[in-house]
């Protein structure tokens, strides 16, 4: 049935379950299969502490985002919150960080698909994955949510098998002391834990997809605050179980060195039959993350174009399918371009930097909420701001320097847009008509 409503309105088709699944698809794909090895290289045997630190910061961000999303159920996430609560510049800065950082995340997930399925043809496979999922999104977000539900169910079943194999096998000889074995040549407490947490934060950022889909969620004032903490809690439980099982079998040093930690863990555990299944699951999980990421980035591009922080015309809505088709096409094209030159590890670090700045703005916006607007206890957004800035500062130096340079470009873009359109941006609606 063709949706009714204003021609520039997005269709509200997602319920709580759909929103939770889209957030899980983004988090599970990114976290389990992409960041454990580099995080272990930084934190060593203290990886569980780094995971807990990242989860704590993510919790503060999630609570702030949930309250803001309920207040402003629009596409764009913190781009909208920052603009409405802190001013035009901060909204632009948040949106810029999200779009640039998550474009790198999209490329990382697409490359993960290629590396796991056809290592010798990783880039062509990655490009094909981006094109296929962009086309899927163009046919409507409801179909995207259905695909994400299938992906999450399969991946969680495989991860349960990995955990079972890891717990049943004899513990690996890590060679030293520590909470789960020796640290060896990899990181330790202090700076290593913080850097590991910063990298692991990449794995928790998927719940942002729920907030950026604010205009496509039914009853957003109720659905979004429920869906975000549920998705985050399920993801944390999954990560903790998998991290314990993999560390138990491989030890921190071997985990830090492997490119496919889950596949190697089940092989070492003696479950050789699971290895190809894990590789397929890794590719499917990355596809699920990529699907949700393209959705979120395209909605932020859509919102920033509507506010004239990005070129006009990207805020067009398809008259029949009611999706931001031009924004989706542009995002898909940009991800393909990054895939052709991307470095997987560097993309993870750069993405974490951009998204941590994005959430620092979200927490700052949440600090301005009044009690009648659903304000949180002040300690939650304050801890969120401090945590985001601290983890961003402790990321690998290349990621920090590249991130600062890209944000400097974003400031120039804002300044140029301000001169062209003026502060009021009159004539460009901040909200879509209600459905």
N, C-alpha and C positions, 0 to 999 in steps of 0.2 A: 504494500500500500504506500502511495506517495505521501510523505509527511505533510501535514498542514502547518500553517504558521507563517510568519514574515519571511520573505525570500532570502534575507541575510542571516537567518537564525539557524544554528546547528540543531540537529535532532537530539532530543533527550531520550536515549534508549538504554542507558546503562544503569543497572541496579547495583546494590551493595556487592553481591557476588561477582558480577562482572568487573567492578572497580578493584576488588581485592585481587582477582586473578590477573588483571593487567599489571598491577603493582608487583605481584609475585613473579610474573613472567619477566619483568625487567630486572628484579633483584636476583632471582635464582640463576638466571642465565649469566649475569655479569659476575656474581660473587663466587660461586662454587668452582667454575671452570676457568676463571681468568686471573684471579688476584691472590690466591693462596700462596703460590710459589714466590712472587716478588715480596709479599708481606712477610713470609717466613725468612726470606733473605735479610730483611730488616730487623725483625723481632725475634727470630730464632725460636727457641723453646717457649718464649713468652708470647707466642702467637695468640693463645686464648685471651691473655690480658689485652693485647692490641684489639682483638675482636670485641671484647667487652667495652673498651674505650670508644671505639667507633660506634658501637650500638648506643652507648650513652649519649653521645653527641647527636646521633641520628634520632633518638627518642625526643630530645628537646626540639630538634628541627621539625619532627613530625607533628608534635603537639602544636607548635606555632603555626605550621602550615595548615593543619586541620582547622584551627579556629579562624584563620584568615580566609581559607577557602569557603567555609560556611558563610562568612560575612560577604565575600565577593565571589559568587559562583560563576566565574567567567573564564574563558580560555585565556591562558597566559601565565597562570600561577603567580610567582613572586614578582614578575614584571608588573602585574596589575597591583599587587599589594604594596610594593615599594612606591609606585607612582601615586597611589591613593593616600598612603599614610605618611610617606617621607618626602615626596616631591618627584618631579619629572626626572631629574638626574639619576636618582637611586633606582627608580623603576627601570630606566634604560640600562643602567649598569647591571642589574640583576638579569634582565632579559638577554643582554649581550653575553654575559657569562654562561647562561644556560644554553643558548643557541650554539655558541662556539664550543663549549665544553662537551655538550651532548652530541654535537656533530662528530667530535673525536671519538666519543663512546660508540656511536653507530659504526664508525669505521673499525674500531677494535672488535666489536661483536661480529661484524661481517668477516673480518680476517680470521676470527676464531672458527667460524664455520668452515672456511677454506682450509685452514691448517689441520683441523681434525678429520675432514673428509678426504681431501686430495692435497696433501702438502706440496706436491710439485706444481700444482695449478691453483695455489691459494688465492691469488688476486683475481683471476677470472671468475672463480667460484664466488668470491666475495661480491664482485660486481653483479653477478647474476642474482645473488640473494637480495641485494639492495633493490634491484629493479623489480623482482618478483613481489617483494613485500610492499613496495610503493604502489604497485598496481592493485594489490589486495586492499590497501588502505583507501584507494580511490573509490572502491566499491562500497565503502561505508564502514563505520567504526563498529557496528554490531557484528559484522562478519569477522572483524579483527578480534573482538572479544571472544567469539566462539573459538577461533583458532588458538588464541592464548590459553583458553581453558583446557583444550586437548593437550597442548604442549606441556603445561604445568603438571597435569595428571601423569603423563608419561615420565617426565623428568623426576618427579618426586618418587615414583615407584623405583626408578633406577638408583636414585640416591639412597633409598632405603636398603636396596640390595648391597650397595657399596658399604654402607655403615655396618650392615650385618656381617659382610665378609671381613671388614677391618676389625670388628670386635671379636670374631671367632678365631682369627689368626693369632699366632704368638706375637708378642710385642717385639718390635724391631730393636736392635742394639744401637742406641743413639750414641753411646760412648761418652758418658760424662754425667753431670748432675743438672738438675733443673726440674721444673714441675712436671714435665713430660719427657724428660730425657735431656741430653747435653746440648748446650748451645753451640759447641764446636766453633767453626769459623764464621758463623752468621751472627746476627745482632743479639741484643740483650735488653735489659731493662733501661728505662730512661729514654734517650733519644730514639733508640731502635724501636721501642714500643710505640712512640708517638708517630714515627715515620710509617711503621706498619699499619697503625690505625688510620693514618691519612690515606694510604693505598686501599685499605679495606673499606673505607668510606665509599669508594666507588661502587661497592657491592650493595650498599644500603640506599642508594639514591633513587631506586626505582619507584618508591612511593610518590615521588614528584609527579609521575605520570597521572596519578589519580587527581591531583589538584589542577594540573593543566587541562584536564578534560572536564572542567567544571560546568561548561555549558552543554555537555552531552550526558550528564548524570541526572537521573530522576531524583527529585527531592534532595538537592545537593546539601541543604542546610543540615539534614539528618544523615545522608549517605556518606558524605566525605569524612566527617569526624569519626564515623564508625569504621570505614574501610581502611583508612591510613594506619591506625595502630594495629588492626588485625593483620594486615599485610606485613607490617614491620615485625610483629611478634612471631609470626609463622616463619618468616625468613631467618630471623635470629636463631630460632630453635633448630632449623635445618642446618645453618652454618655451623652451629656449635657441635652438633652431632657429627657432621662430616669432618670438621677440623680435628676433633678428638680421635676419630677413627683413622684418619690419614696420618696424623702425627704419631699415633701408636704404632703403625706399621712401618712408616718410612723414617721417622725421626726428623728433627728440624733441618739438619744439614742436607740430607738427601731430598727432602721436600723442596728446599730452596733451589736445588739444582735442576729439578725436572721441569720439562715443558708441558707434561700431561700428568699432573699429580694423581688424579683419581684413577686413571688407567694404570699407572705404575703401581699404585697402592693395591688394587685388586690382583694385579699380576704377582706382586710380592706375597700377597696373602694366599696365593695358590688357587685363586678363582679365575683361571685363564679364560674360561668361557665367557666371563663378564666383560673382558677387555673390549671386544668389538661393540658390545652393547653400550658400554660407557662412552666410547668414541662417538657413536651415533647420537646418544643422549646429549653429549656436549654440544654437538652441532645443532641439535634441535633446540636445546636451551638457549644457545646464542641466537638462533632465529627468533625465539620468543622474545628475548630481550631487545633484539633489533626491531621487531614489530612494534613493541611498546615505545621504544625510543623514538622511532620515526613519527609515531602518533604525537608524542609530547613535544618534540622539537617543532613539528609543523604547526601545532596549535599556538606555540609561543611566537613563531614567525607571523602567523595570522594576526595575533593580538598586537604585536609590535607594528605591523603594517597599518592596522586600524588606527593606532595612536600616532602614526607617521614617524616612528623611530626606525622603520625600515621602508623601502620603496612602496609607494602606493600601488595597488593592484593585487598584492599578495593577500589581501583580506577578502578576496572574492569567495563566495560560497556557491557550490554547484547547485543549480536550481532544482534538480530532481533528487540527488543523493544527499544534499545538504551537508557536504564535507568541504573543507577549505582546499580545494583541488590544486589551485596554483601554488599555495604554500607547500603542499605535499610534494609536488613535482620539483620545486626548487630545492627543497631539503634533500630529496632523493638524488638529485644531480650533484649537490655539494658533497654528499657522502661518497658517491662514486669517485669524485675528484680526490678526496682525501685518501680513500682506499688505495689509489694508485701510487701514493707516496708514503703511506703510513708506516710507523713503527709501533708494534703492538704495545710494548712496555711503556714507551714514551706517551702513547695515546692515553693509557690508563692514568699516568701521573698528571698529565695536563688536564684531563677531564676532571680528576679529583679537585684540582686547584680551582677550576672554573666553578664547579658546583658548590664547593665550600664557601666561596665568596657569595654565590647566589643565596645560600642558606643563611649566611651572616646577615644579609639584607632582610631576609624573611623574619629572622628573630628580632631584628631592630624594628621592623614594622609591627610585629606582635607586641612589642613593648608599649606601643601607643594605643592599644585597644583599651577601652573603658570597661568597667564591670558590666554595664548593660549591653556591651558588644561581645561579651564572652571572654573577657580578659583572663589570661592565665596568671598564676602566682609569678611575680616578677623574676624570681630566681630561675625559672625555666628558660625564658628567652635570654637572660643574661648569661647563663651557663652555655647556652647554644651559641651565642656570639663569640664568647671567649674560646670555646672548643673549636669552632670553625676556623677562627683566625690562627689558633695555635697549630692545628693539624695542617693547615695550608702552608704555614711557615716552615714546617718540618719535612715537607715533601722533598724528593730529590731536587738538587739545585737546578738542573735543566728545566724541570717542570715549573719551578717557581719563576725563573727568569723568563721563560717563554710565556707563562701566564701573565706576568706583569706587562710584558711588551704588548700582548694581545689586548689586555684591558686598556692600555694607553691608546691603542687604535680605537677602541670603543668610545673613549672619552672624546676623541677627535670627531668621530661620527656623530656623537650627541651634539657637540658644539656646532658642527656644520648644519645639522638638522634644525637646531634652535634658531640659527640665523635665517634659515630658509622659511620655516613654518611659524616661528614665533612661539612664545611660552604657552599661549592659550590653546594652540592647535584647534582653533574654532572650526566647526563643521565636520569634525571627525569624532564620531560617538565613542564614548568610553565604555558603553555597555550595549549589548544587543537587546532588542525588544524581548520582553518576557514571553515564555511559552505557556 
